[in-house]
Amino acid sequence: MDYDTINNIRDTVLYRNDDEKKSAYRNCIEYVIKHDDYCSSFSVDELEKLLNNPDEQTDDNRADWTFHDYLNLDEGIKLFELACQKYGYKLWNGNAWHNKTCKRNCPLADFCNKYTVDINGERLCRGQVYCREINWKDLPDDTSIYKQDGSLYITKKQDDQSFSNFFEFSLDIIDFGWSKRGGSQITGGNVILKLYKEALNASSEH
């Protein structure tokens, strides 16, 4: 799936109109100026003008890619949370991984091998861990993660680094909504394309 198609999908899902998109972009510009040392010398209007006129940028002008790095991260987080609100939380508060077709509606489907962690006698998938905001540091050393077939994968005591990866979602969210390796599909497409279809239908009704 090419870059323009992906951007169109993200824009359609995240923004109801051009004004919403412009407002989000301006908010991101303000954030970049406040938090990035390189862009801090710009005013909001100056940086916005520069971004809208790429021909004025020089080879060493990092403003454009700095802004888009922040924007892509912000949009990815928003897209992931929207998918969670629409599909994820309902699934994770219900049958979750006990449902054989759970991956159809799971925002974490592309990052899931159906491993589960045993917490107080309850087996939880990564989506349930995310939903409940469980911190691996708070768990006892004998806490176990199991493979899909029920065999032991690892305990916290054996390897806390590998154990902690089960509870880490930042990389999953960063990749959410972008091309998978090979480029024919997008990460999270199982739910994003549903959101896209709903957004198109809503737009056609107005």
C-alpha positions in Angstrom: 0.0 0.0 0.0 1.6 3.3 -1.1 2.3 6.3 1.1 -0.5 8.5 -0.4 -3.1 5.8 0.1 -2.1 5.3 3.7 -2.2 9.1 4.4 -5.6 9.3 2.8 -6.9 6.5 5.1 -5.4 8.1 8.2 -6.8 11.5 7.3 -10.2 10.1 6.5 -10.4 8.3 9.9 -8.9 11.0 12.0 -10.3 14.2 10.5 -13.9 15.0 9.6 -13.0 18.0 7.6 -10.1 20.2 6.5 -10.5 22.6 9.5 -10.0 19.7 11.9 -6.9 18.7 10.1 -5.5 22.2 10.0 -6.2 22.6 13.7 -4.4 19.4 14.5 -1.4 20.4 12.3 -1.2 23.8 14.1 -1.3 22.1 17.5 1.5 19.9 16.4 3.5 22.9 15.2 3.1 24.5 18.6 4.2 21.3 20.3 7.3 21.0 18.0 8.3 24.6 18.7 8.0 24.0 22.5 9.7 20.7 22.7 12.3 20.6 19.9 15.4 22.7 20.3 16.0 23.0 16.5 12.5 24.4 15.9 12.3 26.6 19.0 13.5 29.7 17.1 10.5 29.7 14.8 7.2 31.4 15.5 4.1 29.3 14.8 3.3 31.3 11.6 7.0 31.1 10.4 7.1 27.3 10.8 3.7 26.9 9.2 4.7 29.0 6.3 7.9 27.0 5.9 6.1 23.7 6.0 3.7 24.9 3.3 6.5 26.0 1.1 9.0 23.2 0.9 11.0 24.9 -1.9 12.2 27.5 0.7 13.8 24.8 2.8 17.5 24.2 2.6 19.3 20.8 2.7 20.2 21.3 6.4 16.7 22.6 7.3 15.3 19.9 9.6 11.9 21.6 10.2 9.9 19.6 7.8 11.0 16.1 8.8 11.0 17.1 12.5 7.4 18.3 12.3 6.3 15.1 10.4 8.1 12.9 12.9 6.0 14.4 15.7 2.9 14.5 13.5 3.2 10.8 12.6 3.7 9.8 16.2 0.7 11.9 17.3 -1.5 10.5 14.6 -0.5 7.0 15.3 -1.4 7.3 19.0 -4.7 8.9 18.1 -5.5 6.2 15.5 -4.6 3.4 17.9 -6.7 4.9 20.7 -9.6 5.3 18.3 -9.4 1.6 17.4 -9.2 0.7 21.1 -12.3 2.8 21.8 -14.3 1.3 18.9 -13.1 -2.3 19.1 -10.3 -3.0 21.6 -11.8 -2.2 25.0 -15.0 -4.0 24.3 -13.0 -7.1 23.3 -10.5 -6.9 26.1 -13.3 -6.4 28.7 -15.1 -9.4 27.3 -13.9 -12.8 26.1 -10.7 -11.4 24.6 -8.3 -14.2 23.7 -10.8 -16.9 24.6 -12.6 -15.9 21.4 -11.1 -17.8 18.5 -11.7 -14.8 16.2 -10.4 -12.2 18.6 -7.8 -10.9 16.1 -10.5 -9.6 13.8 -11.3 -6.8 16.2 -8.0 -6.5 18.2 -5.9 -3.3 17.6 -2.9 -5.4 18.7 -3.5 -8.3 16.3 -0.4 -7.7 14.3 1.7 -7.8 17.5 0.1 -10.9 19.0 1.1 -14.5 19.1 -1.6 -15.3 21.6 0.8 -15.6 24.5 -0.8 -14.9 27.9 0.4 -13.9 31.4 -0.8 -15.5 34.6 -1.8 -12.8 37.1 -3.5 -13.9 40.3 -4.7 -17.0 38.6 -6.2 -15.2 35.6 -4.6 -15.6 32.2 -4.5 -12.3 30.3 -3.5 -11.4 26.8 -1.5 -8.3 25.8 -4.6 -6.4 25.0 -6.0 -7.0 28.5 -2.7 -6.0 30.0 -2.8 -2.7 28.0 -6.5 -2.1 28.9 -5.8 -2.6 32.6 -2.6 -0.6 32.5 -0.6 -3.4 34.3 3.0 -2.5 35.1 5.3 -5.5 34.9 7.5 -4.0 37.7 4.6 -4.5 40.2 4.4 -8.3 39.5 6.2 -10.9 41.6 9.2 -12.7 40.2 7.4 -16.0 39.7 4.9 -14.4 37.3 4.7 -16.6 34.2 4.0 -16.0 30.5 2.6 -18.9 28.5 2.7 -19.8 24.9 -0.5 -20.4 22.9 -0.3 -24.1 23.4 -0.1 -23.6 27.2 3.5 -24.4 27.7 5.7 -22.0 29.7 7.5 -19.3 27.7 9.3 -17.4 30.5 9.0 -16.1 34.1 9.9 -12.7 35.3 12.7 -14.1 37.3 14.3 -15.9 34.4 14.6 -12.8 32.1 13.0 -9.6 33.2 14.0 -7.9 29.8 12.1 -10.4 27.7 9.3 -10.5 30.3 8.9 -6.7 30.2 8.6 -6.7 26.4 5.2 -8.3 26.8 4.0 -5.2 28.7 5.6 -2.6 26.4 3.4 -1.1 23.7 5.2 2.0 22.5 6.8 0.3 19.4 3.5 -1.3 18.5 1.7 2.1 18.5 4.5 3.7 16.5 4.1 1.2 13.7 0.3 1.3 13.9 -1.2 2.5 10.6 1.9 2.3 8.5 3.0 -0.2 5.9 3.9 -3.7 6.9 7.1 -5.2 5.5 6.4 -5.8 1.9 4.1 -2.8 1.6 0.9 -4.5 0.5 -0.9 -4.1 3.8 -0.9 -1.7 6.8 -0.2 -2.6 10.4 -3.5 -2.7 12.2 -5.4 -2.9 9.0 -7.9 -5.4 10.5 -9.5 -2.5 12.5 -8.2 0.6 10.6 -9.9 -0.4 7.4 -13.2 -0.9 9.3 -12.8 2.6 10.8 -12.0 3.9 7.3 -15.2 2.3 5.8 -17.3 3.8 8.7 -15.8 7.3 8.1 -16.5 7.1 4.4 -20.1 6.0 5.1 -20.5 8.8 7.6 -19.1 11.3 5.1 -21.5 10.2 2.4 -24.5 10.7 4.7 -23.8 14.4 5.1 
